[in-house]
Amino acid sequence: MRFEELFDLNTWWKDPENIKIDRHIVLFEEKKYKYHPEKILNQIKIDQAGIYTLRGPRQIGKTSALKLLIRALLASDVDPKRIVYLPCDNMKDRFELTDIIMRYVRVFTQDRKLFLFIDEATLIPDWQLAIKYLVDTGFLDKAVVVITGSSAYDLKIS
């Protein structure tokens, strides 16, 4: 993934109102019957740094849950550039994941709180080592990190 792609994936950086036209939010709002994942999302303590994993079968709404949390953060006036959504679909390995997060932290957050949403981490072999490295080197000291994945086994052993 090229660093520039972050701007296309995080359209709320340009205008926080863009979250309203995000594909996942629009599809969620169009559904006649909705599952509101408050019980899950309320477990995430946005006021303190931490790493959370959200796992489950494909197509059950993990990405939509992330986008709903992003929408809530934007509604509570969190600086949009401190909220980053990273889908792992186009990342080739854990080194690319590490690099993009380190570059983002250096450019946008410096020493401020970060909200990092890593979607489908299980598509990257050994993704856990990337997160461990970022924790060990202090890059995630002020971050709330939510990681989703479809492979329960991979997330369970991490």
N, CA and C atoms as an extended XYZ file, in Angstrom:
474
Properties=species:S:1:pos:R:3:atomname:S:1:resname:S:1:resid:I:1 pbc="F F F"
N         0.849       -1.176        0.000 N   MET     1
C         0.000        0.000        0.000 CA  MET     1
C         0.895        1.241        0.000 C   MET     1
N         0.564        2.154       -0.866 N   ARG     2
C         1.293        3.416       -0.901 CA  ARG     2
C         0.732        4.354        0.164 C   ARG     2
N         1.599        5.156        0.741 N   PHE     3
C         1.198        6.087        1.791 CA  PHE     3
C         0.081        7.015        1.309 C   PHE     3
N         0.138        7.407        0.043 N   GLU     4
C        -0.860        8.314       -0.526 CA  GLU     4
C        -2.268        7.712       -0.501 C   GLU     4
N        -2.356        6.396       -0.534 N   GLU     5
C        -3.662        5.732       -0.509 CA  GLU     5
C        -4.423        6.016        0.780 C   GLU     5
N        -3.709        6.351        1.838 N   LEU     6
C        -4.379        6.652        3.104 CA  LEU     6
C        -5.376        7.795        2.946 C   LEU     6
N        -5.062        8.745        2.081 N   PHE     7
C        -5.960        9.882        1.878 CA  PHE     7
C        -7.260        9.447        1.209 C   PHE     7
N        -7.190        8.472        0.318 N   ASP     8
C        -8.394        7.948       -0.332 CA  ASP     8
C        -9.216        7.086        0.618 C   ASP     8
N        -8.556        6.387        1.513 N   LEU     9
C        -9.233        5.481        2.439 CA  LEU     9
C        -9.795        6.196        3.661 C   LEU     9
N        -9.271        7.351        3.959 N   ASN    10
C        -9.669        8.119        5.142 CA  ASN    10
C       -10.198        9.480        4.695 C   ASN    10
N       -11.309        9.465        3.989 N   THR    11
C       -11.848       10.685        3.371 CA  THR    11
C       -12.248       11.735        4.393 C   THR    11
N       -12.453       11.338        5.643 N   TRP    12
C       -12.805       12.296        6.697 CA  TRP    12
C       -11.632       13.216        7.030 C   TRP    12
N       -10.418       12.900        6.572 N   TRP    13
C        -9.298       13.822        6.792 CA  TRP    13
C        -9.544       15.137        6.065 C   TRP    13
N       -10.143       15.036        4.879 N   LYS    14
C       -10.439       16.239        4.093 CA  LYS    14
C       -11.658       16.959        4.649 C   LYS    14
N       -12.682       16.174        4.992 N   ASP    15
C       -13.926       16.736        5.522 CA  ASP    15
C       -14.578       15.679        6.413 C   ASP    15
N       -14.724       15.950        7.711 N   PRO    16
C       -15.325       14.969        8.622 CA  PRO    16
C       -16.718       14.506        8.190 C   PRO    16
N       -17.421       15.329        7.441 N   GLU    17
C       -18.756       14.954        6.960 CA  GLU    17
C       -18.706       13.807        5.949 C   GLU    17
N       -17.551       13.553        5.382 N   ASN    18
C       -17.415       12.478        4.395 CA  ASN    18
C       -17.715       11.101        4.977 C   ASN    18
N       -17.661       10.959        6.291 N   ILE    19
C       -17.994        9.662        6.888 CA  ILE    19
C       -19.439        9.290        6.565 C   ILE    19
N       -20.279       10.285        6.366 N   LYS    20
C       -21.692       10.027        6.059 CA  LYS    20
C       -21.881        9.361        4.704 C   LYS    20
N       -20.925        9.535        3.806 N   ILE    21
C       -21.043        8.918        2.484 CA  ILE    21
C       -20.097        7.721        2.326 C   ILE    21
N       -19.489        7.315        3.411 N   ASP    22
C       -18.658        6.113        3.386 CA  ASP    22
C       -19.524        4.920        2.995 C   ASP    22
N       -19.016        4.088        2.131 N   ARG    23
C       -19.772        2.942        1.605 CA  ARG    23
C       -20.372        2.080        2.715 C   ARG    23
N       -19.594        1.766        3.731 N   HIS    24
C       -20.085        0.896        4.805 CA  HIS    24
C       -21.159        1.581        5.647 C   HIS    24
N       -21.009        2.864        5.888 N   ILE    25
C       -22.020        3.606        6.645 CA  ILE    25
C       -23.308        3.692        5.842 C   ILE    25
N       -23.207        4.004        4.558 N   VAL    26
C       -24.398        4.108        3.704 CA  VAL    26
C       -25.140        2.776        3.663 C   VAL    26
N       -24.419        1.687        3.440 N   LEU    27
C       -25.063        0.366        3.399 CA  LEU    27
C       -25.703        0.024        4.738 C   LEU    27
N       -25.038        0.364        5.827 N   PHE    28
C       -25.595        0.114        7.155 CA  PHE    28
C       -26.901        0.887        7.336 C   PHE    28
N       -26.892        2.151        6.982 N   GLU    29
C       -28.078        2.993        7.164 CA  GLU    29
C       -29.230        2.581        6.260 C   GLU    29
N       -28.941        1.976        5.116 N   GLU    30
C       -29.989        1.559        4.180 CA  GLU    30
C       -30.690        0.273        4.605 C   GLU    30
N       -30.093       -0.491        5.493 N   LYS    31
C       -30.688       -1.765        5.895 CA  LYS    31
C       -31.959       -1.548        6.697 C   LYS    31
N       -32.930       -2.369        6.406 N   LYS    32
C       -34.195       -2.285        7.134 CA  LYS    32
C       -33.998       -2.732        8.580 C   LYS    32
N       -33.294       -3.828        8.750 N   TYR    33
C       -33.009       -4.342       10.087 CA  TYR    33
C       -31.516       -4.185       10.340 C   TYR    33
N       -31.188       -3.558       11.456 N   LYS    34
C       -29.793       -3.267       11.761 CA  LYS    34
C       -29.407       -3.872       13.098 C   LYS    34
N       -28.178       -4.310       13.145 N   TYR    35
C       -27.593       -4.708       14.423 CA  TYR    35
C       -26.661       -3.580       14.835 C   TYR    35
N       -26.962       -2.948       15.937 N   HIS    36
C       -26.110       -1.883       16.460 CA  HIS    36
C       -25.133       -2.510       17.455 C   HIS    36
N       -23.852       -2.493       17.129 N   PRO    37
C       -22.864       -3.213       17.951 CA  PRO    37
C       -22.377       -2.451       19.182 C   PRO    37
N       -23.268       -1.740       19.862 N   GLU    38
C       -22.843       -0.958       21.025 CA  GLU    38
C       -22.180       -1.806       22.105 C   GLU    38
N       -22.714       -3.005       22.344 N   LYS    39
C       -22.123       -3.846       23.392 CA  LYS    39
C       -20.665       -4.157       23.081 C   LYS    39
N       -20.379       -4.346       21.819 N   ILE    40
C       -18.995       -4.610       21.417 CA  ILE    40
C       -18.184       -3.326       21.484 C   ILE    40
N       -18.696       -2.280       20.870 N   LEU    41
C       -17.943       -1.025       20.785 CA  LEU    41
C       -17.733       -0.380       22.146 C   LEU    41
N       -18.665       -0.570       23.060 N   ASN    42
C       -18.515        0.007       24.401 CA  ASN    42
C       -17.397       -0.656       25.209 C   ASN    42
N       -16.937       -1.816       24.761 N   GLN    43
C       -15.810       -2.479       25.424 CA  GLN    43
C       -14.482       -1.797       25.094 C   GLN    43
N       -14.479       -1.000       24.036 N   ILE    44
C       -13.261       -0.314       23.610 CA  ILE    44
C       -13.152        0.996       24.377 C   ILE    44
N       -12.132        1.103       25.180 N   LYS    45
C       -11.933        2.298       26.014 CA  LYS    45
C       -11.169        3.335       25.201 C   LYS    45
N       -11.911        4.274       24.630 N   ILE    46
C       -11.275        5.251       23.749 CA  ILE    46
C       -10.483        6.313       24.504 C   ILE    46
N       -10.630        6.350       25.813 N   ASP    47
C        -9.917        7.362       26.593 CA  ASP    47
C        -8.542        6.892       27.075 C   ASP    47
N        -8.179        5.644       26.790 N   GLN    48
C        -6.853        5.163       27.179 CA  GLN    48
C        -6.291        4.251       26.099 C   GLN    48
N        -4.982        4.251       25.991 N   ALA    49
C        -4.316        3.429       24.982 CA  ALA    49
C        -4.600        1.953       25.238 C   ALA    49
N        -4.718        1.200       24.164 N   GLY    50
C        -4.958       -0.231       24.278 CA  GLY    50
C        -5.091       -0.861       22.908 C   GLY    50
N        -4.989       -2.170       22.877 N   ILE    51
C        -5.114       -2.917       21.630 CA  ILE    51
C        -6.252       -3.909       21.787 C   ILE    51
N        -7.169       -3.876       20.842 N   TYR    52
C        -8.354       -4.728       20.864 CA  TYR    52
C        -8.423       -5.522       19.566 C   TYR    52
N        -8.911       -6.756       19.666 N   THR    53
C        -9.152       -7.545       18.462 CA  THR    53
C       -10.632       -7.863       18.375 C   THR    53
N       -11.128       -7.804       17.168 N   LEU    54
C       -12.525       -8.118       16.875 CA  LEU    54
C       -12.499       -9.171       15.783 C   LEU    54
N       -12.949      -10.357       16.116 N   ARG    55
C       -12.873      -11.446       15.149 CA  ARG    55
C       -14.252      -12.002       14.867 C   ARG    55
N       -14.342      -12.697       13.760 N   GLY    56
C       -15.599      -13.323       13.396 CA  GLY    56
C       -15.597      -13.718       11.935 C   GLY    56
N       -16.623      -14.453       11.533 N   PRO    57
C       -16.716      -14.875       10.131 CA  PRO    57
C       -16.788      -13.665        9.197 C   PRO    57
N       -16.496      -13.924        7.944 N   ARG    58
C       -16.567      -12.860        6.947 CA  ARG    58
C       -18.010      -12.378        6.793 C   ARG    58
N       -18.129      -11.104        6.474 N   GLN    59
C       -19.411      -10.479        6.138 CA  GLN    59
C       -20.419      -10.435        7.287 C   GLN    59
N       -19.943      -10.304        8.515 N   ILE    60
C       -20.901      -10.174        9.623 CA  ILE    60
C       -20.981       -8.756       10.172 C   ILE    60
N       -20.145       -7.848        9.625 N   GLY    61
C       -20.247       -6.458       10.034 CA  GLY    61
C       -19.079       -5.908       10.828 C   GLY    61
N       -17.941       -6.581       10.795 N   LYS    62
C       -16.781       -6.077       11.544 CA  LYS    62
C       -16.316       -4.726       10.996 C   LYS    62
N       -16.234       -4.617        9.677 N   THR    63
C       -15.821       -3.350        9.072 CA  THR    63
C       -16.850       -2.270        9.353 C   THR    63
N       -18.121       -2.608        9.264 N   SER    64
C       -19.172       -1.624        9.571 CA  SER    64
C       -19.061       -1.157       11.014 C   SER    64
N       -18.744       -2.060       11.917 N   ALA    65
C       -18.569       -1.676       13.326 CA  ALA    65
C       -17.419       -0.681       13.472 C   ALA    65
N       -16.322       -0.925       12.756 N   LEU    66
C       -15.202        0.016       12.798 CA  LEU    66
C       -15.632        1.392       12.297 C   LEU    66
N       -16.353        1.399       11.183 N   LYS    67
C       -16.769        2.679       10.601 CA  LYS    67
C       -17.769        3.395       11.505 C   LYS    67
N       -18.620        2.654       12.199 N   LEU    68
C       -19.542        3.285       13.154 CA  LEU    68
C       -18.771        3.914       14.310 C   LEU    68
N       -17.717        3.257       14.752 N   LEU    69
C       -16.885        3.829       15.814 CA  LEU    69
C       -16.148        5.076       15.310 C   LEU    69
N       -15.675        5.023       14.094 N   ILE    70
C       -15.032        6.200       13.500 CA  ILE    70
C       -16.026        7.353       13.424 C   ILE    70
N       -17.248        7.059       13.004 N   ARG    71
C       -18.286        8.099       12.935 CA  ARG    71
C       -18.533        8.710       14.314 C   ARG    71
N       -18.580        7.870       15.343 N   ALA    72
C       -18.799        8.365       16.710 CA  ALA    72
C       -17.629        9.238       17.171 C   ALA    72
N       -16.413        8.843       16.843 N   LEU    73
C       -15.246        9.651       17.209 CA  LEU    73
C       -15.292       11.017       16.526 C   LEU    73
N       -15.644       11.020       15.252 N   LEU    74
C       -15.745       12.290       14.524 CA  LEU    74
C       -16.844       13.168       15.107 C   LEU    74
N       -17.953       12.548       15.500 N   ALA    75
C       -19.064       13.305       16.095 CA  ALA    75
C       -18.675       13.905       17.440 C   ALA    75
N       -17.691       13.290       18.102 N   SER    76
C       -17.243       13.828       19.395 CA  SER    76
C       -16.041       14.762       19.227 C   SER    76
N       -15.854       15.251       18.015 N   ASP    77
C       -14.835       16.259       17.694 CA  ASP    77
C       -13.389       15.806       17.858 C   ASP    77
N       -13.139       14.517       17.673 N   VAL    78
C       -11.753       14.050       17.617 CA  VAL    78
C       -11.164       14.565       16.304 C   VAL    78
N        -9.937       15.040       16.351 N   ASP    79
C        -9.257       15.514       15.146 CA  ASP    79
C        -9.257       14.390       14.104 C   ASP    79
N        -9.853       14.624       12.932 N   PRO    80
C        -9.965       13.567       11.920 CA  PRO    80
C        -8.635       12.929       11.525 C   PRO    80
N        -7.557       13.688       11.559 N   LYS    81
C        -6.258       13.134       11.155 CA  LYS    81
C        -5.665       12.206       12.209 C   LYS    81
N        -6.283       12.153       13.367 N   ARG    82
C        -5.839       11.211       14.403 CA  ARG    82
C        -6.587        9.885       14.305 C   ARG    82
N        -7.464        9.768       13.312 N   ILE    83
C        -8.241        8.545       13.092 CA  ILE    83
C        -7.805        7.955       11.757 C   ILE    83
N        -7.244        6.756       11.789 N   VAL    84
C        -6.794        6.141       10.540 CA  VAL    84
C        -7.380        4.744       10.398 C   VAL    84
N        -7.909        4.491        9.215 N   TYR    85
C        -8.462        3.191        8.851 CA  TYR    85
C        -7.502        2.554        7.854 C   TYR    85
N        -7.029        1.354        8.173 N   LEU    86
C        -6.081        0.634        7.325 CA  LEU    86
C        -6.628       -0.739        6.951 C   LEU    86
N        -7.159       -0.902        5.755 N   PRO    87
C        -7.535       -2.250        5.327 CA  PRO    87
C        -6.279       -2.988        4.865 C   PRO    87
N        -6.178       -4.235        5.205 N   CYS    88
C        -4.962       -4.995        4.896 CA  CYS    88
C        -5.042       -5.746        3.570 C   CYS    88
N        -6.105       -5.551        2.834 N   ASP    89
C        -6.305       -6.271        1.573 CA  ASP    89
C        -5.143       -6.099        0.587 C   ASP    89
N        -4.563       -4.915        0.531 N   ASN    90
C        -3.504       -4.648       -0.442 CA  ASN    90
C        -2.110       -4.576        0.171 C   ASN    90
N        -1.955       -5.074        1.365 N   MET    91
C        -0.623       -5.078        1.982 CA  MET    91
C         0.017       -6.439        1.773 C   MET    91
N         1.273       -6.417        1.377 N   LYS    92
C         1.914       -7.684        1.041 CA  LYS    92
C         2.498       -8.430        2.230 C   LYS    92
N         2.920       -7.671        3.281 N   ASP    93
C         3.539       -8.361        4.411 CA  ASP    93
C         3.540       -7.471        5.653 C   ASP    93
N         4.040       -8.027        6.755 N   ARG    94
C         4.052       -7.306        8.031 CA  ARG    94
C         4.986       -6.100        7.999 C   ARG    94
N         5.981       -6.144        7.148 N   PHE    95
C         6.910       -5.020        7.048 CA  PHE    95
C         6.225       -3.805        6.421 C   PHE    95
N         5.380       -4.060        5.450 N   GLU    96
C         4.611       -2.971        4.842 CA  GLU    96
C         3.627       -2.386        5.854 C   GLU    96
N         2.993       -3.242        6.637 N   LEU    97
C         2.081       -2.776        7.688 CA  LEU    97
C         2.841       -1.915        8.701 C   LEU    97
N         3.989       -2.388        9.138 N   THR    98
C         4.811       -1.631       10.087 CA  THR    98
C         5.204       -0.280        9.503 C   THR    98
N         5.668       -0.289        8.273 N   ASP    99
C         6.142        0.939        7.629 CA  ASP    99
C         5.035        1.978        7.496 C   ASP    99
N         3.866        1.570        7.059 N   ILE   100
C         2.793        2.547        6.840 CA  ILE   100
C         2.329        3.152        8.162 C   ILE   100
N         2.290        2.343        9.217 N   ILE   101
C         1.881        2.871       10.526 CA  ILE   101
C         2.951        3.821       11.068 C   ILE   101
N         4.215        3.450       10.952 N   MET   102
C         5.289        4.325       11.437 CA  MET   102
C         5.289        5.658       10.691 C   MET   102
N         5.111        5.614        9.384 N   ARG   103
C         5.083        6.852        8.595 CA  ARG   103
C         3.895        7.714        8.988 C   ARG   103
N         2.750        7.085        9.186 N   TYR   104
C         1.561        7.841        9.585 CA  TYR   104
C         1.790        8.533       10.931 C   TYR   104
N         2.295        7.793       11.901 N   VAL   105
C         2.531        8.358       13.234 CA  VAL   105
C         3.505        9.537       13.145 C   VAL   105
N         4.560        9.379       12.391 N   ARG   106
C         5.555       10.459       12.264 CA  ARG   106
C         4.968       11.716       11.621 C   ARG   106
N         4.142       11.544       10.608 N   VAL   107
C         3.614       12.688        9.861 CA  VAL   107
C         2.448       13.362       10.574 C   VAL   107
N         1.522       12.574       11.115 N   PHE   108
C         0.265       13.153       11.574 CA  PHE   108
C         0.082       13.268       13.081 C   PHE   108
N         0.604       12.344       13.834 N   THR   109
C         0.213       12.356       15.243 CA  THR   109
C         1.298       12.821       16.194 C   THR   109
N         2.557       12.737       15.788 N   GLN   110
C         3.669       13.087       16.664 CA  GLN   110
C         3.437       12.491       18.054 C   GLN   110
N         3.063       13.335       19.013 N   ASP   111
C         2.936       12.858       20.388 CA  ASP   111
C         1.489       12.907       20.874 C   ASP   111
N         0.545       12.834       19.935 N   ARG   112
C        -0.873       12.917       20.309 CA  ARG   112
C        -1.533       11.543       20.213 C   ARG   112
N        -2.687       11.431       20.833 N   LYS   113
C        -3.433       10.176       20.810 CA  LYS   113
C        -3.837        9.829       19.381 C   LYS   113
N        -3.774        8.547       19.087 N   LEU   114
C        -4.076        8.016       17.767 CA  LEU   114
C        -5.162        6.958       17.895 C   LEU   114
N        -6.070        6.945       16.932 N   PHE   115
C        -7.077        5.889       16.829 CA  PHE   115
C        -6.786        5.138       15.538 C   PHE   115
N        -6.343        3.893       15.676 N   LEU   116
C        -5.890        3.098       14.542 CA  LEU   116
C        -6.806        1.892       14.370 C   LEU   116
N        -7.405        1.787       13.194 N   PHE   117
C        -8.322        0.696       12.882 CA  PHE   117
C        -7.710       -0.138       11.759 C   PHE   117
N        -7.268       -1.337       12.103 N   ILE   118
C        -6.624       -2.231       11.141 CA  ILE   118
C        -7.630       -3.319       10.781 C   ILE   118
N        -8.069       -3.311        9.534 N   ASP   119
C        -9.134       -4.208        9.091 CA  ASP   119
C        -8.562       -5.404        8.329 C   ASP   119
N        -9.023       -6.579        8.690 N   GLU   120
C        -8.613       -7.843        8.068 CA  GLU   120
C        -7.108       -8.101        8.195 C   GLU   120
N        -6.596       -7.932        9.390 N   ALA   121
C        -5.168       -8.160        9.654 CA  ALA   121
C        -4.749       -9.583        9.321 C   ALA   121
N        -5.668      -10.522        9.428 N   THR   122
C        -5.312      -11.925        9.205 CA  THR   122
C        -4.932      -12.214        7.758 C   THR   122
N        -5.116      -11.256        6.867 N   LEU   123
C        -4.655      -11.434        5.489 CA  LEU   123
C        -3.134      -11.308        5.385 C   LEU   123
N        -2.509      -10.766        6.429 N   ILE   124
C        -1.058      -10.566        6.436 CA  ILE   124
C        -0.413      -11.627        7.330 C   ILE   124
N         0.440      -12.474        6.759 N   PRO   125
C         1.130      -13.462        7.596 CA  PRO   125
C         1.961      -12.770        8.683 C   PRO   125
N         1.881      -13.290        9.875 N   ASP   126
C         2.648      -12.781       11.020 CA  ASP   126
C         2.378      -11.312       11.342 C   ASP   126
N         1.153      -10.867       11.115 N   TRP   127
C         0.794       -9.473       11.406 CA  TRP   127
C         1.049       -9.131       12.868 C   TRP   127
N         0.943      -10.132       13.745 N   GLN   128
C         1.145       -9.901       15.173 CA  GLN   128
C         2.544       -9.369       15.469 C   GLN   128
N         3.521       -9.817       14.682 N   LEU   129
C         4.894       -9.358       14.891 CA  LEU   129
C         5.037       -7.873       14.560 C   LEU   129
N         4.278       -7.404       13.589 N   ALA   130
C         4.294       -5.973       13.263 CA  ALA   130
C         3.752       -5.171       14.437 C   ALA   130
N         2.642       -5.615       14.998 N   ILE   131
C         2.038       -4.906       16.131 CA  ILE   131
C         2.968       -4.961       17.338 C   ILE   131
N         3.549       -6.126       17.596 N   LYS   132
C         4.487       -6.255       18.718 CA  LYS   132
C         5.662       -5.294       18.556 C   LYS   132
N         6.216       -5.225       17.359 N   TYR   133
C         7.336       -4.315       17.103 CA  TYR   133
C         6.930       -2.861       17.362 C   TYR   133
N         5.759       -2.469       16.884 N   LEU   134
C         5.289       -1.094       17.076 CA  LEU   134
C         5.044       -0.781       18.549 C   LEU   134
N         4.565       -1.762       19.293 N   VAL   135
C         4.382       -1.578       20.740 CA  VAL   135
C         5.745       -1.473       21.418 C   VAL   135
N         6.634       -2.402       21.099 N   ASP   136
C         7.955       -2.434       21.739 CA  ASP   136
C         8.782       -1.176       21.467 C   ASP   136
N         8.574       -0.551       20.315 N   THR   137
C         9.342        0.645       19.962 CA  THR   137
C         8.630        1.935       20.354 C   THR   137
N         7.449        1.817       20.971 N   GLY   138
C         6.746        2.994       21.475 CA  GLY   138
C         5.846        3.709       20.493 C   GLY   138
N         5.740        3.207       19.270 N   PHE   139
C         4.903        3.878       18.277 CA  PHE   139
C         3.421        3.837       18.628 C   PHE   139
N         3.007        2.877       19.437 N   LEU   140
C         1.591        2.758       19.788 CA  LEU   140
C         1.319        3.121       21.245 C   LEU   140
N         2.249        3.803       21.886 N   ASP   141
C         2.080        4.160       23.298 CA  ASP   141
C         0.827        4.990       23.555 C   ASP   141
N         0.450        5.826       22.619 N   LYS   142
C        -0.718        6.696       22.797 CA  LYS   142
C        -1.819        6.333       21.815 C   LYS   142
N        -1.918        5.051       21.497 N   ALA   143
C        -2.873        4.623       20.478 CA  ALA   143
C        -3.946        3.698       21.034 C   ALA   143
N        -5.141        3.905       20.527 N   VAL   144
C        -6.219        2.938       20.689 CA  VAL   144
C        -6.242        2.194       19.360 C   VAL   144
N        -5.953        0.904       19.399 N   VAL   145
C        -5.841        0.104       18.185 CA  VAL   145
C        -6.941       -0.949       18.194 C   VAL   145
N        -7.700       -1.003       17.109 N   VAL   146
C        -8.724       -2.036       16.957 CA  VAL   146
C        -8.371       -2.811       15.693 C   VAL   146
N        -8.204       -4.111       15.858 N   ILE   147
C        -7.772       -4.979       14.769 CA  ILE   147
C        -8.868       -6.000       14.500 C   ILE   147
N        -9.283       -6.120       13.234 N   THR   148
C       -10.269       -7.138       12.890 CA  THR   148
C        -9.610       -8.229       12.065 C   THR   148
N       -10.250       -9.374       12.066 N   GLY   149
C        -9.780      -10.481       11.257 CA  GLY   149
C       -10.831      -11.560       11.161 C   GLY   149
N       -10.762      -12.299       10.071 N   SER   150
C       -11.746      -13.347        9.836 CA  SER   150
C       -11.285      -14.712       10.297 C   SER   150
N        -9.999      -14.886       10.484 N   SER   151
C        -9.492      -16.181       10.895 CA  SER   151
C        -9.379      -16.230       12.417 C   SER   151
N       -10.316      -16.883       13.047 N   ALA   152
C       -10.322      -16.951       14.509 CA  ALA   152
C        -9.053      -17.612       15.038 C   ALA   152
N        -8.542      -18.599       14.332 N   TYR   153
C        -7.333      -19.282       14.791 CA  TYR   153
C        -6.162      -18.314       14.852 C   TYR   153
N        -5.969      -17.547       13.792 N   ASP   154
C        -4.848      -16.614       13.746 CA  ASP   154
C        -4.939      -15.580       14.848 C   ASP   154
N        -6.118      -15.029       15.073 N   LEU   155
C        -6.270      -14.040       16.125 CA  LEU   155
C        -6.116      -14.665       17.500 C   LEU   155
N        -6.556      -15.903       17.645 N   LYS   156
C        -6.507      -16.554       18.945 CA  LYS   156
C        -5.076      -16.815       19.400 C   LYS   156
N        -4.186      -17.155       18.475 N   ILE   157
C        -2.827      -17.473       18.885 CA  ILE   157
C        -1.980      -16.229       19.100 C   ILE   157
N        -2.489      -15.061       18.773 N   SER   158
C        -1.681      -13.839       18.902 CA  SER   158
C        -1.610      -13.346       20.327 C   SER   158
